[in-house]
Amino acid sequence: MKKYTPDVNWFDDFNFAKSELSKISPTFCLAKWLQSTIHFHLGKTHSCHHPPLTSIDLNKVRTNPSALHNTDDKLDQRLQMLNGQQPAGCDYCWRIENLKQNLNSDRVIKSSSPWSTPHLYAVADSHIGETINPTYLEVSFSNECQFKCSYCSADFSSKWQEEINKFGPYSTGNGSSYNKLETEDSNEYIKYFWQWWPELVKHLHVFRITGGEPLLSKNTFLILEDFFVNSYPQLGFAVNSNLGIHEAVLNKFISKIKFALQYKKIKSFTLFTSIDTFSTDAEYIRHGLNFTKFQSNVNYFLSEVPDARLTFMVTFNIFSAFKFIDLLKWITELRKNHQSTHQALRIGFDINYLRHPELMSAELLPKKYLYLLDDCYSYMVEYSAEKLGLGLGFLNVEIDKIKNLIEWLRGAQLDEQQVSFQNKRFVDFFTEHDKRRNTDFKIVFPELADHFIKN
Ligand code: SF4
């Protein structure tokens, strides 16, 4: 086996990973082996979060809990990658790569991460069917959540579930149908996860809890209690929170994280929080969000836990463009106010584009508004890490994400029929949404109101 030498700056240099990956195959992606998201309440998993979810075979899990990750579906996709094929479920990356060879897709970004690249040669030498323990694991224990974001669904939000139970499914179907949901107390997948945990945790660089809202899950707090007893000095622990939870819960959580960091029970902690744009526009997308409270909780967390990192996650959608530059300005201000002498990259920023539901895709944004994204790109370049310094300005990897987004939207080739079909669904969905939730998209987004009335 080839020896890996960690002498590369992973955050901005993809050349090493790119060339080593291509020696194995042009479609090889370490995330397919080493990254996993497991939704216990659905009994489903995917490698990274882009491909569709597939079911986990509980019978296989009963004999080997690592089957929570190594499903037959993933084994098949790994084989396709080794043979240079593009598994259909990974179209998120192929769309970017097939556009231009020099764009860095998530396949390259994920494969050049500290949790993936050191294992490159071990993975390449492994056999299909061999037990692979993930090094980056994300889990959700339940759909319990106090938000009902417009692109979410009953599968991931109990508030959505309540709405569907009360009013019935939306005529457009999105968000409405949900799987059989396991409760945390009787969920067998969670039972086997805890059996797997002592072995699993030895391999993990990153363990991340998502939801629903993870701070409403009792298993999240069981993990935090485990940190009182056991130490995992290699473990980067992370939680995705909407930061809209009750003050008492936030304080309880913060005190446990402080303990884990202070007594070096874990290597690091990162709070991931979703936000897709700024102010009232963001509130419309993420129903339940109080933007002022969100800003105040972000500041509170950063002040209370100076050793932790915080990353904003954007799911860029049709509503995101109009105030996106204000979000970028706020992030610049936060980076200045919460600088850390020992953590250069304290406040992160990641952009993904929304694919589902298609009626909210940024591809439907009228092209005349793409200049707003050009302005964002120019702003990020002007306030880049190269100019302001590491930790203060935007990294190349962050600027690349907005560049990819612009390239993709400029190249988007939806035909007239597709556009008019999705626009009609948009109007149907948001008319119903506004009636049920007492909101009005025409007031919040006058730019789109005109466009959709015409259609
Ligand atoms: S979607 Fe991209 S990053 Fe995710 S597993 Fe597939 S190729 Fe890798």
Boltz pocket constraint, residues with backbone or C-beta under 6 A from the ligand:
constraints:
  - pocket:
      binder: B
      contacts: [[A, 27], [A, 29], [A, 30], [A, 31], [A, 32], [A, 47], [A, 48], [A, 49], [A, 50], [A, 51], [A, 89], [A, 90], [A, 91], [A, 92], [A, 93], [A, 106], [A, 107], [A, 108], [A, 110]]
      max_distance: 6.0
